[in-house]
Amino acid sequence: MPSRRTFLTTGLSALAAPALAASGAEYRAVLSGAYGAPLDPLAAHRRALSATATLQARAGVLLHGQGLRTGSVAERLRRLAKDPRWLYPADEAGRDRAVADMNGRIAALRPRLDRVFAGVAIAPAAVQRMPLADVTAGRGGYREAPQIRDQGGYKPGAYYLDLHAIRERPIWTLPSAAFHEVTPGHLLQLPLQAAASPPPDRVKASGAYFEAWGIYAEQLAADLGAYAQDPRGEIGYLQWCLFRLGRIVADTGLHALGWSRDQAIAAMTDLQGQSVAFITIEADVDRIAATPGKYAAEGLGALALAAWRPADRTQWPAFHRAVLADGPWPFGELEQRVRNPA
């Protein structure tokens, strides 16, 4: 399989070809529109590759600590994913345990969230098992956002988790999914957006914001110490990060650098080992091919949120209020709001 350096070099050569010049310019406009501010696809590609190198280095150290000392990071991630010690049983008790473990991680993080979301309402929400009828119908995971009750307070929200293939969901991969989908991720953000009632045109123009917040929430949980005593959980978090960054690499590779489908699949496999998400790498690449700019903009939005957040943690509550209080914004406008609060 070609190295990441080879992918980048191939992409640069393709971008220079006259036949791709117009396509590259068109994609630049599409990517910038999805993000909500001007973006250079080649710079985005390089930024994602640089970030993946840092994450793979950290994952390599952690995998070594798990006794996985030979092979690439991707190869070692695949071996860890097959270790039966870290798989839930494929029965009712195993699925119940998976849900309980995810909710336990959310509950353990909650006191730390209260400090960095001061002044921001955190609605009650939890992971729940998907109803049997939905499992039978092949429905993927879905959310029910918390609802404000007329008498005050919230009706709790829920993320209904698809666990029919539970042996493909190693224990160490699920905490990050809980933080992304529930709290501090989507089910924290959604009721705040509903309360703000932003104009529909702004919501439509802010397509990358929603998923970018969920990705940022994964990093926030890690930054708050969610994996301080859990090296396998941190490996799972890093694999999710490599999946998100891999989408930027594949999106820009396919649409700006002239990559083939096979090149994109190979690049994403080289980064994350095997799919950590609830979709195969092949199907994910097909999604990326069909929706230029979407997945790159989401990942780049998450990187922007993390970059804009002040180093001083006492300022994090104000930062989170600026990001969340009025609902979604295109990232160009959101940056102005964050950097120049009223």
N, C-alpha and C positions, 0 to 999 in steps of 0.2 A: 504493500500500500504506500502511496507517495506520502512524504512528510508534509506537515503544515507549511513549511517553507516552500516546498514544491508547489503546493496549491496556490500560495500567494504569488509566486513567480509566474506560474502559468496564467493566473488571472491578470497580472499586469501586462503580459504579452498580448493577451486577448483584448484587453481594453484599448491597446494602441492600434489595433486593426481598424481600418476605416469602416468596415462593415458594421462594427459594433459602436462606432462613435455616436450615431444618432440614438441608438438604443440606450447607451449609457446616459446621454443627456436626458432622455425621457424618463429613465428610472430615477435619476437624481430628483426630478420634479415630483415623481410619485412618492419617493421616500420622504422628501421634505414635506409634502402635503400630509402624509400619514403621521409624521412626527409633530408638525405644526411650527416648524422653523427650518431655515436652510441647513441642509446636511450634504456632506461630500461622501458618496458611497465608498470610495476607496479609503478615505480616512476612517470611516466607520468599520470597514473590513479590517484594517490594520489595528484599530483600537481593540476590537473583539479578540483578534489573535493574540495581542499582547496580554490581555486580561486572562485568556485561557492558559497561557504559559505559566503565569503566576499561580493560578488555581491548580493546574496539574502538578506543579512542583510541591505544593502543600499536600495534595492528595497522595503523591508518591511517598512523602514522609509518613503520613498516617497509615497507608497500606503496608509499608515496611513494618510499622509497629504492630500490625495484625498478622505478621508472619508471611506476608506476600511480598517477597523480596526480588523476584525475577520477572522479566517481561515488562512491556509498556504499561503505563497507567491504565489504558483501555483494557488490556488483557487481564490485568489484576482486578479491575472492577468486575469483569465478567466472571472471574473465578470466585470472588467474594459473593456475588449474587447467587451462585449455585451452592453455597455452603449451607447445608441443612440446619445448622445450628441457628441461623439467623432468618429462618423462614417460619411463618405462621402455619399451623396445621390447616389443611383444607377441609375444615368442618365448622359447625356452628360455633363451637367454643373458640376456635381460632379466629374467626371473623369478629366475634364479640370482643376478644382480647385486642385485636387490632384497633377497633374503634375506641375501646377504653384507654389504650395506650396513647392514641392521638389526643384524646380529650385531656388526659393527664398531662401531656406536654403543654397544651394550651393553658391549663390551670396553673402549672408551675411558673409559666412566663408572666402571668397576669400581674402580679405585684410590681414587676419591673416596667410593665406597660403603663401602669397608673402614673409612674414618675415621668415618663417621656411623652405622655398624651394628656398632661394636666390641662384641663379646660376643654378637652375633646371627649364627647360621650362615647363610651365603649359599650355597644349593645351586647346583650347575652346571645351567644351562639355556640353551637357544638357540632361535632361530627356525628352522623347517625348512619346506621346500616340502611342500604337501599331496600325499599319494599320488594318482596318476592316478584310481584307482577312486573316491576320495572326491570329486575334482573332477567326474568324470563323473556321480556321483550327486547333485551339487548341494549337497554338505555345506558348511556354513560353517566358519570357522576353529574350531579346538578345541585344548585343552591336554592334555598328559600331565604330571602333577606329578612332580617328582623323588622317588625312593623311597630310603629308608634301606636299605642293604645289610646283611645279617647280619654280614658281616666288617668292617663299618665303611665310612664314606663314603656317597656317594649314587650311585644310578643317575641320570644326567642327565635333566632334564625337557625338554620341547619344546612350543613353540607352533607348530601346523601352520597356515600362513597360506594363505588363499584368494586366489589371484592370477589367477583365470581372466579377470577384467576388469581387468587390470593398467593399462590406459590410463586407467582411472578412479581410479587410486591415484597421484597425483603424488608424486614423490620426496620432497618436503618434508613430506608428511603422515605418513610411515611411522615416523620415529624415535620420536615420542610413542607410537605404537601398540606399538612394541617395548618401551619402558619400562613401559607399562601391563600388557602381557600377560606379560612375561618377568621381567626384573630392572631395577628393584627392585619390580616389581608382583606379579602373582598367583603366579608360579612361585618367588618368594622367600617369599611368605606361606604358601602351601599346605603345604609340608613342615613348617613350624613349627607350623601348626595340627594336622597329623597327629601330630607328636611330643607336643604338649600333650594330645591326646585330650580335648578339652573335652566336657562333658555334652551329649548330643544336644538336650535341651530348650533349653540356652543357645544352641547354634548356631542352632536354629530361631528363637529370639527375636531373633537378631542379623542379620536378613536384609540390612540395608543395609551391614553391615561389609565384606563381601568386595569389592563393587564400589567402595565408598568408598576402600578401601586402594589399589586399582588407579588410581583417579583421583588420589589423593594422590601416588602414585608418579610420575605424569607431572609434577606440580608440583615434587616433590623433585628430579627429574633437571634440570629447568630451573633451580631454585635453586642447584644444584651446578655450574652453568656449562655444561650440555650444549649450549647454543646460543650460547655467547659469541662464536664466529666464524662463525655460521651464521644469518643473518637470515631466510632462507626457512624453515629448520627451526623457528625461533621463531614464524614466521607459522603454520606447521602446528600447533605446540603451542597457540597462541592459538585457532586454529579449533577444535581439539578441546575446549579449555576452553569456548568459546562453545556448542559442541554440548552439553556436560554441563550448563552453566547454562541453556541453552535448554530442556532437559528439566524443570528445576525450574519455569521460567516456564510451560511448557505444562501440566505436571501441575497446578500450582496454578490456572492459568487455566481449564482444563477443569473441574476438580472443585470449586473453591471460588468462582470468579468468574463462572461461567456462560458461558464461551467456547464457541463452536461449533468443530467440527473445522477449518473453513476459517480461523478466527482463529488457532488454534494452529499450523497449518501456515504461515500468513503470518508469525507471530511468529518461529518457528524459522528460516524462510528469511531473514528480515530480520537475524537475528543471525549465522548462519553462512554465508550465501551459497548453498551447496549442501551436500548431506550429505557430511561428512568420514568418517562411519562406514560400516560395511559393511551399510548398510540405507538405504532412501530416507527422506526426511523424512516422507512420507505414511504409510509403514508404521510409522515410529517413533511418530508421533502416534497411530496406531491401537493400538499396544502400550500407550502411556501411558493412553489412554482405557480400555483393558481392565483395567489394574492400578493403580487409584488409589493414590497415595502412594509407590509403589515407587521410581520413578526420582527423584522429588524427594528422598526420604529418602537415597538413595545420594549424590546431589550435595551435599546439605547435610551429610552425614557427612564427605565429603572437605573441605568448607570448615571444618568443626569441627576436623579433625585439623590442618590448616594453622594454624588460629587458636590451638590449644592448644600447638603446638610452641614451645619456648623460643626467645627471640631469640639467646641465647648458644649458638653451635654446639657448644661443648664438652659441652653437655647433651643434644645430639641422640641420642647412643647410648643414654642412659638412657631418653629419651622413646620411642625405637623399641622398646626392650625392654619397656617398660610396655604399649605398644600391641599387641605381637606375641606375647609370650612364652607367654601362657596361652590363645591362640586368640581367637575373636571374642566380643565383648560387645555388648549393647545400648548405644547411645551415652550414655545417662544414667549407666549404671554405668561405662562406659569413661572418661567425664570424671572421675569420682571417683577412679578408679585412677591416671589420669595426673596429676591435680592433687594427690593425696594418696598418693604411693607408700608402700608399707609399709617 
